[in-house]
Amino acid sequence: MSKIKRLRKRFTAFVNQLTPDQCREQLVLAYLQMEKCQNVLKGYDVEPVEMMDNGDSSDLELFYRCKKAAEELAYLNDELFHLKEDYLHLKAEDFLKGQNNHGRIPFTVKVDVSDEVKRLKKIAESFKELGKNLQPRQLTLGHEVYFLSKGRIHKSILQDFIGMVCDGTGEVVCRVKGYENGIPARYLFGKADELAKEIGKVVSNHVSLSSDHESAFFIDSTSRIFRGAKWYLEEQGIKNFETINDLRKFLLENIIDDGKQGK
């Protein structure tokens, strides 16, 4: 039995002992824990949400791994900053030596960067890219925004910032044209292709999925991405796609412009 199957069996046993109310409460806490993990990766000093122990402390393991990654990123950035300062200082000294050497053309000494420093730099660049992806998007009132709703990409206009999510994260809640309910800023994108890149990063297995049959991807009315059996999807008349990129392409080609819907 694979590790994932063993974990699934263990977690299933844990969840089965919970009451429906406890399950709902733990699901809400799990969402909050994910937000906490994002915040700690952004560099905020936050504490994890207290959840019931599933036997593996999965939530705390994830939180503290994120915290360790953020601390390592800060350390590597500091080390690279000092390396850059030392290198520039050395170049300046070499330049002055050349100037004082009977007026001859100044020379530059090449610094031999070790493989270890190169490795650290590569790791730091990876963390920088991660941090860039986690930064809050800049949204401007009156500009177009794109978001997923009922399994389609919608285009609307950002009208107002109406408050914050009541979970201590400080995330802004926005109002867009044509919608009475507020939408958290993390679900809004300034460009359709930026949103498309996020679609399909999380894929769930549909109950129809089987290794005995060809599979395909589809998006449901709650905007979740599933992989299911192609025969079942076609039998049920559910539009499906061979790859995630095909699904993204379809959504981009069929954007719903709420401004043209008379809303």
Sequence and secondary structure as in RCSB ss.txt:
>XXXX:A:sequence
MSKIKRLRKRFTAFVNQLTPDQCREQLVLAYLQMEKCQNVLKGYDVEPVEMMDNGDSSDLELFYRCKKAAEELAY
LNDELFHLKEDYLHLKAEDFLKGQNNHGRIPFTVKVDVSDEVKRLKKIAESFKELGKNLQPRQLTLGHEVYFLSK
GRIHKSILQDFIGMVCDGTGEVVCRVKGYENGIPARYLFGKADELAKEIGKVVSNHVSLSSDHESAFFIDSTSRI
FRGAKWYLEEQGIKNFETINDLRKFLLENIIDDGKQGK
>XXXX:A:secstr
  HHHHHHHHHHHHHHTS HHHHHHHHHHHHHHHHHHHHHHTT           SS HHHHHHHHHHHHHHHHHH
HHHHHHHHHHHHHHHHHHHHHHHHTTTT           HHHHHHHHHHHHHHHHHHHHS     TTSEEEEEET
TEEEEEEEEEEEEE TTTT  EEEEETT SS EEGGG BSSHHHHHHHTTSSEEE TT  TTS EEEEE TT  E
EEEEHHHHHHTT   BSSHHHHHHHHHHT EEGGGTT 
